[in-house]
Amino acid sequence: MSSTIKKNKEAEQRAKKRIFVGLLLGSLLFLAAVVAFAWWLVSRQAFYLNKILLTVVIAVAIVFFVLLSVGLLGLIWSLWRSKEIAPLQSIMRTATRVLFPLAIWMGKWLGLAEEKIKSSYIQVSNQLVRTQTKLKAYQKVMLLAPHCLQWIHCPHKITINVDNCKRCGHCPIADLLDLAQKTGAHLEVVTGGTMARKVIKEYHPQAVVAIACERDLTSGIQDVEGLPVLGIVNERPEGPCANTRVDLSKVEEAIRGFRQETGISNER
């Protein structure tokens, strides 16, 4: 039964990643159509000077398109083979960053929820990070948690100092404190992206495990480019920003993955 559940989870993750990769490919094809149309306009120009200028612009666009294509193909190959392509990392990041807004627009046009597209992006990002870090061990790992995990009626300010938590059991913060102590990770509870960037700058972690909603994770991963980040989407049984939850086994797996450790505990 456990193997069946594992296979179902792996199939679900592949499906999620395919959404974003498929939208990136669609975005690239859309850009190709734009370049082709522009080239057609060049061929129809009567004035020689206009033709020269437009030819230069199209040539630059074609070079840029080729670079995006190389980056996207590298991304797909890396995801498929679970192997890092070190020389193409910057091109892959550029392709993802440039095509991301177009992928969001195309997904909405196709009727896909923005949250679903961003969830797929997080899955893709996580696999790339795992691929790039699987032979490295990071000792200085930061665990970033959103303040919406805190019980909404709690009077204690844990965004200033997480140790202000009284471990009453109403929310997962106590469990995250225990997990941080057990794994050696540094836990911070933040109110948003600005505070997250601030604590990262102050602590200088080697790697980050971030818990948040799809929107905040997506923007956060893009904001700290160059720093390995594993994103874990929170659970929202009472809606966004109130008494949210998180799968602690995923958090522990991510931390131990950065540390190159195994043996996730079932104690909760």
The 8 nearest C-alpha neighbors of each residue, nearest first, counted from 0:
[[1, 3, 2, 4, 5, 6, 7, 8],
 [0, 2, 4, 3, 5, 6, 7, 8],
 [3, 1, 5, 4, 0, 6, 7, 8],
 [2, 4, 6, 0, 1, 5, 7, 8],
 [5, 3, 7, 1, 2, 6, 8, 0],
 [4, 6, 2, 8, 3, 7, 1, 9],
 [5, 7, 9, 3, 8, 4, 10, 2],
 [6, 8, 4, 10, 5, 9, 11, 3],
 [9, 7, 11, 5, 10, 6, 12, 4],
 [10, 8, 6, 12, 11, 7, 13, 5],
 [9, 11, 7, 13, 8, 12, 6, 14],
 [12, 10, 8, 14, 9, 13, 7, 15],
 [13, 11, 15, 9, 14, 10, 8, 16],
 [14, 12, 10, 16, 15, 11, 17, 9],
 [13, 15, 11, 17, 12, 16, 10, 18],
 [16, 14, 119, 12, 18, 17, 13, 11],
 [17, 15, 119, 13, 123, 18, 14, 19],
 [16, 18, 20, 14, 15, 19, 21, 13],
 [19, 17, 21, 16, 15, 20, 119, 22],
 [18, 20, 22, 119, 21, 17, 120, 16],
 [21, 19, 23, 17, 22, 18, 24, 16],
 [22, 20, 24, 18, 19, 23, 17, 25],
 [21, 23, 25, 102, 19, 24, 20, 26],
 [24, 22, 26, 20, 25, 21, 102, 98],
 [25, 23, 27, 21, 22, 26, 28, 20],
 [24, 26, 22, 28, 23, 27, 21, 29],
 [27, 25, 29, 23, 24, 28, 102, 101],
 [26, 28, 24, 30, 29, 25, 23, 31],
 [29, 27, 31, 25, 30, 26, 32, 24],
 [28, 30, 26, 32, 31, 27, 25, 33],
 [31, 29, 33, 27, 32, 28, 34, 26],
 [30, 32, 28, 34, 29, 33, 35, 27],
 [31, 33, 35, 29, 30, 34, 36, 28],
 [32, 34, 30, 36, 31, 35, 37, 29],
 [35, 33, 37, 31, 36, 32, 38, 30],
 [36, 34, 38, 32, 37, 33, 31, 39],
 [37, 35, 39, 33, 38, 34, 32, 40],
 [36, 38, 40, 34, 39, 35, 33, 41],
 [39, 37, 41, 35, 40, 36, 34, 42],
 [38, 40, 36, 42, 37, 41, 35, 43],
 [39, 41, 37, 43, 38, 42, 36, 44],
 [42, 40, 38, 44, 43, 39, 50, 53],
 [41, 43, 39, 40, 44, 38, 50, 45],
 [42, 44, 40, 41, 45, 39, 50, 38],
 [45, 43, 41, 42, 46, 50, 40, 49],
 [44, 46, 43, 47, 50, 49, 42, 41],
 [47, 45, 49, 48, 44, 50, 51, 43],
 [46, 48, 50, 49, 51, 45, 44, 52],
 [49, 47, 51, 50, 46, 52, 53, 45],
 [50, 48, 52, 46, 51, 47, 53, 44],
 [49, 51, 47, 53, 48, 52, 41, 54],
 [52, 50, 54, 48, 49, 53, 55, 47],
 [53, 51, 49, 55, 54, 50, 48, 56],
 [52, 54, 56, 50, 55, 51, 49, 57],
 [53, 55, 51, 57, 52, 56, 50, 58],
 [56, 54, 58, 52, 53, 57, 59, 51],
 [57, 55, 53, 59, 54, 58, 60, 52],
 [56, 58, 60, 54, 59, 55, 53, 61],
 [57, 59, 55, 61, 60, 56, 54, 62],
 [60, 58, 62, 56, 57, 61, 63, 55],
 [61, 59, 57, 63, 58, 62, 64, 56],
 [60, 62, 64, 58, 63, 59, 57, 65],
 [63, 61, 65, 59, 64, 60, 66, 58],
 [64, 62, 60, 66, 61, 65, 59, 67],
 [63, 65, 61, 67, 62, 66, 60, 68],
 [64, 66, 68, 62, 67, 63, 61, 69],
 [67, 65, 69, 63, 68, 64, 70, 62],
 [68, 66, 94, 70, 64, 65, 69, 71],
 [67, 69, 65, 71, 66, 70, 72, 64],
 [70, 68, 66, 72, 67, 71, 73, 65],
 [71, 69, 91, 90, 67, 73, 68, 94],
 [70, 72, 74, 68, 73, 69, 67, 91],
 [73, 71, 75, 69, 74, 70, 68, 76],
 [74, 72, 70, 76, 71, 75, 77, 69],
 [75, 73, 71, 77, 72, 76, 91, 70],
 [74, 76, 72, 78, 77, 73, 79, 71],
 [77, 75, 79, 73, 78, 74, 80, 72],
 [76, 78, 82, 74, 81, 80, 75, 79],
 [79, 77, 81, 75, 76, 80, 74, 127],
 [78, 80, 76, 77, 81, 75, 82, 74],
 [79, 81, 82, 77, 78, 76, 75, 83],
 [82, 80, 78, 77, 130, 79, 83, 126],
 [83, 81, 77, 80, 130, 84, 78, 131],
 [82, 84, 131, 130, 85, 77, 81, 127],
 [85, 83, 87, 86, 88, 82, 77, 73],
 [84, 86, 88, 87, 83, 131, 89, 82],
 [87, 85, 84, 88, 89, 90, 83, 91],
 [88, 86, 90, 85, 84, 89, 91, 70],
 [87, 89, 91, 85, 90, 86, 92, 84],
 [88, 90, 92, 91, 87, 93, 86, 70],
 [91, 89, 70, 93, 87, 92, 88, 94],
 [92, 90, 70, 88, 94, 89, 93, 87],
 [93, 91, 89, 95, 90, 94, 96, 88],
 [92, 94, 90, 96, 91, 95, 97, 89],
 [95, 93, 67, 91, 97, 92, 70, 96],
 [96, 94, 92, 98, 93, 97, 99, 91],
 [95, 97, 93, 99, 94, 98, 92, 100],
 [98, 96, 94, 95, 99, 93, 100, 101],
 [97, 99, 101, 95, 96, 100, 94, 102],
 [98, 100, 102, 96, 101, 95, 97, 103],
 [101, 99, 103, 102, 98, 104, 97, 96],
 [100, 102, 104, 98, 103, 99, 26, 105],
 [101, 103, 99, 22, 105, 100, 104, 23],
 [104, 102, 100, 106, 101, 105, 99, 107],
 [105, 103, 101, 107, 102, 106, 108, 100],
 [104, 106, 108, 102, 107, 103, 101, 109],
 [105, 107, 109, 103, 111, 108, 104, 102],
 [108, 106, 110, 111, 104, 109, 105, 103],
 [107, 109, 105, 106, 110, 104, 111, 103],
 [110, 108, 106, 107, 111, 105, 104, 112],
 [109, 111, 107, 108, 106, 112, 105, 113],
 [112, 110, 107, 106, 109, 113, 115, 116],
 [111, 113, 115, 114, 107, 110, 116, 106],
 [112, 114, 116, 115, 117, 111, 107, 103],
 [115, 113, 117, 112, 116, 118, 213, 214],
 [114, 116, 118, 112, 113, 117, 119, 111],
 [117, 115, 119, 113, 118, 114, 19, 120],
 [116, 118, 120, 114, 119, 115, 213, 113],
 [117, 119, 115, 121, 120, 116, 213, 114],
 [118, 120, 15, 16, 122, 116, 117, 19],
 [119, 121, 117, 123, 118, 122, 19, 124],
 [122, 120, 124, 118, 119, 123, 125, 117],
 [123, 121, 119, 125, 120, 124, 16, 126],
 [124, 122, 120, 126, 16, 121, 125, 127],
 [123, 125, 121, 127, 122, 126, 120, 128],
 [126, 124, 128, 122, 229, 127, 123, 121],
 [125, 127, 129, 123, 128, 124, 130, 122],
 [126, 128, 130, 124, 129, 125, 131, 123],
 [129, 127, 131, 125, 130, 126, 227, 132],
 [130, 128, 126, 132, 127, 131, 133, 125],
 [129, 131, 127, 128, 133, 132, 81, 82],
 [130, 132, 128, 83, 129, 133, 127, 82],
 [133, 131, 135, 129, 134, 130, 128, 257],
 [132, 134, 130, 129, 135, 131, 259, 256],
 [135, 133, 132, 136, 131, 259, 130, 129],
 [136, 134, 132, 133, 137, 259, 257, 258],
 [135, 137, 258, 259, 257, 138, 134, 132],
 [138, 136, 258, 257, 139, 205, 135, 140],
 [137, 139, 140, 258, 136, 205, 257, 183],
 [138, 140, 204, 205, 137, 141, 206, 184],
 [141, 139, 206, 184, 204, 207, 205, 138],
 [142, 140, 185, 207, 184, 204, 186, 208],
 [141, 143, 186, 208, 185, 207, 209, 184],
 [144, 142, 209, 187, 188, 186, 210, 208],
 [143, 145, 188, 210, 187, 209, 189, 142],
 [146, 144, 189, 147, 188, 211, 148, 190],
 [145, 147, 148, 190, 149, 189, 188, 144],
 [146, 148, 240, 149, 241, 145, 242, 243],
 [149, 147, 243, 146, 242, 244, 145, 170],
 [150, 148, 147, 146, 170, 151, 242, 172],
 [151, 149, 170, 153, 242, 152, 169, 148],
 [150, 152, 153, 242, 149, 241, 147, 148],
 [153, 151, 150, 154, 149, 155, 242, 169],
 [152, 154, 150, 151, 155, 149, 156, 169],
 [155, 153, 152, 156, 151, 150, 157, 164],
 [156, 154, 153, 157, 163, 164, 165, 158],
 [157, 155, 158, 159, 163, 154, 160, 161],
 [156, 158, 161, 160, 159, 163, 155, 164],
 [157, 159, 188, 189, 160, 156, 161, 146],
 [160, 158, 157, 156, 161, 188, 163, 189],
 [161, 159, 157, 162, 158, 163, 156, 187],
 [160, 162, 157, 163, 164, 158, 188, 187],
 [161, 163, 164, 160, 157, 165, 176, 159],
 [164, 162, 161, 157, 160, 165, 155, 156],
 [163, 165, 162, 166, 161, 157, 155, 173],
 [164, 166, 167, 163, 162, 173, 155, 168],
 [167, 165, 173, 168, 164, 172, 169, 174],
 [166, 168, 165, 169, 173, 170, 164, 172],
 [169, 167, 166, 170, 173, 171, 172, 174],
 [168, 170, 167, 150, 171, 166, 149, 172],
 [169, 171, 150, 168, 149, 172, 148, 173],
 [172, 170, 174, 173, 175, 148, 244, 168],
 [173, 171, 175, 174, 170, 176, 149, 148],
 [174, 172, 166, 176, 175, 171, 177, 168],
 [175, 173, 177, 171, 176, 172, 178, 267],
 [174, 176, 178, 172, 177, 173, 179, 171],
 [177, 175, 173, 179, 174, 178, 180, 172],
 [178, 176, 174, 180, 175, 179, 181, 173],
 [177, 179, 175, 181, 180, 176, 182, 174],
 [180, 178, 184, 176, 182, 181, 177, 183],
 [179, 181, 177, 183, 178, 182, 176, 184],
 [182, 180, 178, 179, 183, 177, 184, 176],
 [181, 183, 179, 184, 180, 178, 254, 255],
 [184, 182, 180, 179, 181, 185, 140, 138],
 [183, 185, 179, 140, 141, 182, 142, 186],
 [184, 186, 141, 142, 179, 140, 183, 187],
 [187, 185, 142, 141, 143, 179, 184, 188],
 [186, 188, 143, 144, 142, 189, 161, 185],
 [187, 189, 144, 158, 145, 146, 143, 161],
 [190, 188, 145, 158, 146, 191, 194, 195],
 [189, 191, 146, 145, 194, 158, 188, 192],
 [192, 190, 194, 193, 189, 195, 145, 215],
 [191, 193, 195, 194, 196, 219, 215, 190],
 [194, 192, 196, 195, 191, 197, 190, 189],
 [193, 195, 197, 196, 192, 191, 189, 198],
 [194, 196, 192, 197, 198, 193, 189, 191],
 [195, 197, 199, 193, 194, 198, 200, 192],
 [196, 198, 194, 200, 195, 199, 201, 193],
 [199, 197, 201, 200, 195, 196, 202, 194],
 [200, 198, 196, 202, 201, 197, 203, 195],
 [199, 201, 197, 198, 203, 202, 196, 204],
 [200, 202, 198, 199, 203, 197, 196, 204],
 [201, 203, 199, 204, 200, 198, 141, 197],
 [204, 202, 200, 199, 201, 205, 198, 139],
 [205, 203, 139, 206, 140, 202, 141, 199],
 [204, 206, 139, 140, 137, 203, 226, 207],
 [207, 205, 140, 227, 204, 228, 226, 141],
 [208, 206, 228, 141, 140, 142, 209, 227],
 [207, 209, 142, 229, 228, 230, 143, 141],
 [210, 208, 143, 230, 142, 207, 231, 229],
 [211, 209, 231, 144, 232, 230, 143, 233],
 [212, 210, 232, 233, 216, 145, 215, 209],
 [211, 213, 232, 215, 214, 233, 216, 210],
 [212, 214, 216, 215, 118, 117, 217, 114],
 [213, 215, 217, 212, 216, 218, 117, 114],
 [216, 214, 218, 217, 212, 213, 219, 211],
 [217, 215, 219, 213, 214, 218, 211, 220],
 [216, 218, 214, 220, 219, 215, 213, 221],
 [217, 219, 221, 215, 216, 220, 222, 214],
 [220, 218, 222, 216, 221, 217, 215, 223],
 [221, 219, 217, 222, 218, 223, 216, 228],
 [220, 222, 218, 219, 224, 223, 217, 96],
 [221, 223, 219, 220, 224, 218, 196, 217],
 [224, 222, 221, 220, 226, 225, 219, 196],
 [225, 223, 221, 226, 222, 220, 227, 92],
 [224, 226, 223, 227, 228, 221, 222, 220],
 [225, 227, 224, 223, 228, 206, 205, 207],
 [228, 226, 206, 128, 207, 225, 229, 205],
 [229, 227, 207, 208, 206, 226, 230, 220],
 [230, 228, 208, 125, 209, 207, 231, 253],
 [229, 231, 209, 210, 208, 216, 228, 121],
 [232, 230, 210, 209, 233, 211, 229, 250],
 [233, 231, 212, 211, 210, 213, 230, 234],
 [234, 232, 245, 211, 212, 244, 210, 231],
 [233, 235, 244, 245, 243, 236, 232, 246],
 [234, 236, 243, 238, 237, 239, 244, 233],
 [237, 235, 238, 234, 243, 244, 242, 239],
 [238, 236, 235, 241, 242, 239, 243, 240],
 [237, 239, 235, 236, 241, 240, 243, 242],
 [240, 238, 241, 235, 237, 243, 212, 147],
 [239, 241, 147, 243, 238, 242, 235, 148],
 [242, 240, 147, 243, 239, 151, 237, 238],
 [243, 241, 148, 150, 147, 151, 149, 237],
 [242, 244, 235, 148, 241, 234, 147, 233],
 [245, 243, 234, 233, 148, 235, 242, 171],
 [246, 244, 233, 234, 247, 243, 171, 232],
 [245, 247, 248, 249, 250, 244, 233, 234],
 [248, 246, 250, 249, 245, 251, 175, 174],
 [247, 249, 251, 250, 246, 252, 263, 265],
 [250, 248, 252, 247, 251, 246, 253, 231],
 [251, 249, 247, 253, 248, 252, 254, 246],
 [250, 252, 248, 254, 253, 249, 255, 247],
 [251, 253, 249, 255, 250, 254, 256, 248],
 [252, 254, 256, 250, 251, 255, 249, 257],
 [255, 253, 251, 257, 256, 252, 250, 258],
 [256, 254, 260, 258, 252, 257, 253, 259],
 [255, 257, 259, 253, 254, 258, 252, 260],
 [258, 256, 254, 255, 259, 137, 136, 253],
 [257, 259, 136, 255, 137, 256, 260, 138],
 [260, 258, 256, 136, 257, 255, 261, 135],
 [261, 259, 255, 258, 256, 262, 257, 254],
 [262, 260, 263, 255, 259, 256, 252, 258],
 [261, 263, 264, 260, 255, 252, 265, 251],
 [264, 262, 261, 252, 265, 251, 248, 255],
 [263, 265, 266, 262, 248, 267, 251, 261],
 [266, 264, 267, 263, 248, 262, 247, 251],
 [265, 267, 264, 263, 248, 178, 174, 247],
 [266, 265, 174, 264, 247, 177, 248, 178]]
